[in-house]
């Protein structure tokens, strides 16, 4: 029986990895865009570990974010996550709170990548091009969903994001120009985790 990876890298799009991980033999799960695709892909992958009676992996999410706080080209570490487009205020719930859900609206995990600036990540099924009503330093479309799956399944979760755009009127063009630029740095972060988790360096 083949042993599954102890570190599971998941990213939304192949363009965010630019072929760098595959070139050195590190497998990546590409979940697609949005919270639903992210949830399905990670749940499916973690079920393989359960089916084979193997310990759940350290789940690592790398990817792109917009931010009106951090400059383009900044790498940030995320260990707090919100769902920025869950809006049931009409029924008296606060913005970001899922009604009748036992999972906290703000998900927290053990911080990693202490050399990077920390950022609360707000995820939603919209490409952010304006201010968010929620207090989020960076905005993406998948991380909260991945974090929630890990919270429910009791898997460790680590996340680092690269700021590609200002979540403003120029976000679309900036994202397309910058989405591939962090792949080498993502791999360096992976190697650091590999060294600490598996006890060796490559």
N, C-alpha and C positions, 0 to 999 in steps of 0.2 A: 504494500500500500504506500503510495507516494505521500510524503509529508507536505502539507500545505504551508505556505509562507507564514512565518511568525510576525512579519510586518506586512500589512496589506495596504498598498498604495492605491488610492482612488482619486480620480480627477474627472472633471466633466468632459473635457475635449482633448483629442489628440494634439491639437495645436498648442495646448498649454504645456505639453511635454516635449514637443518638437523632435520626437524620436530619440531623445537623449537617454531615457531609461532603457528602452528596448536595445539600444546600441551596446549597453553593458550588461544585458541579460536580466534586468530587473523588471518583473511583470507589473503591469498597471491595469486596473479596472477602469475603463472609461464608462461613466454612468449616463452620460448625456446631460442635457440642460434641464434644470428645474427640479423642484422638490420631489415630485412624484417619481421621475426617472431615477433620482438619486436613492430614494427609499427602496425602490424595487431592486435596483442593482446591488445595493449593499446587503439587503435582507437575503437575497438569493445567494450571495457569496458566503455570508456567515452561516447559512443553512448547510453548506457543504462541510464546514468544520463540525457542526453538530452531528450531521449524518455519519461522518467518519470518526466521531468521538475524539476529536482533536481540540486542544485548547483554543479559545478564540484569540485572534491575532490582535496586535496593536494596529488600529486602523489609522491611517495617515492620509489626510486630505490636503493636497496642494492645489492651487488654482489662482484665478485672477479675481480682483475686486475693484470696485470704484470707491473713491473716498474724497470727501471735501475737507478732510483734516490732514491726511498724509499726502505728500508729494508723489507724483508719478515716479515709478522706479523704486519705491520703498517696499521692503519686505517686512511683513508684520506677523506676529504670533497671535493666534486667536485661541482662547480657551473659554470664552463666554459667547453664547449664541442666542439670538432672538428670531422669531418669525415675524418679519416686519409687515407682511400683508395679511395677517390674520386680524380681521376687523369685525368684531361682533359688538361694537359699542351700542348698536341699536337695541340690544337686549341687556344692556347694563354692564357688560364686561369691558375691562380695559383693553386698549389697543395692544395686540400681540398675544392676548390670552385666548387659548382654545377652550371653549365652554365644556364643562363637565369632564375635563381631562385631568388625570392624576399626575401627569408629567408636568413639571414646573415650566412656566413660560420662558424663564431664563435658565438655560442649561450651562452648568459649569463643569469643567474638567481640570485635571492637574496640569498646571502650566508647564510647558516645555519651551525650548529655544529661548532661554532667558536673555540671550544677547540681542534679541529682536524687540522692537517696540510692541507692546501689547495693544490689542484692539478688540473691542466688542464687535462681533460680526452679525449683521442683520440680513437674513435670507428671505427672498420673496420671488414669486413667479412674474416679476417685471424686471426689465433691464433699466437700472436706475439712471435717470437723467435729470433729477431734480432733488431738492431736499427731502429727507425722510422725516416723518413726524416722530419717529422713535429715536432714542439716543443710541446711535450706532456709529462707531468710527469708520467702519468699512461695510460695504454692501455687496452681496453676491446672490446666487440663485440656488445653492445646494447645501451649504455647510450645516445649517440648522437641521435639515432633514437627516443628514448623515449623523449628526450629533444625537438626534433623538433616537435613531435606531440603535446607536451604541449605548445610550442611556438605558433603553428598555432591555437590551440584550446583555447589559453589564460588560461591555467590551471597552477597552481603553481607546481613547480618541485624541488625536493630535492634529493640529491644523496650522498651516502657514500659508499666507496669501501674499500675492504680489499686486501692488497698486498699478493698474494699467491706465486709469482714467480718473477724472474728477467727479464722476457721477453728475455730470452737467450737460449742457447743450452739445458739447463736443465729445461726449463719452463714446459714441459709436465709432467715430473715426480713430480716436485715441486707442480704444480697445483693440481694434484691428491692427494698428501699428505696433502695439506693445505686447500682445498676448503671448508671444513666443519667447520673449526676452529673458524670462526667469528660469528657464528649464535647467541650465547648468547649476544655478544656485539651489533649486529644488533638490537636485541630485546630491549636492553637498550636504544639505540638511538631512536627507535620507541616510547618507553614509554616517553622519554623526549619530543618528538614532540606531543604525545597524551596529555601530560600535558599542553603544551603551546597553542596548537590549540583548544583542547576541554575544557580546563579549569579544568581538574582533573587529578589525578594520580591513577594508578592501583596498 
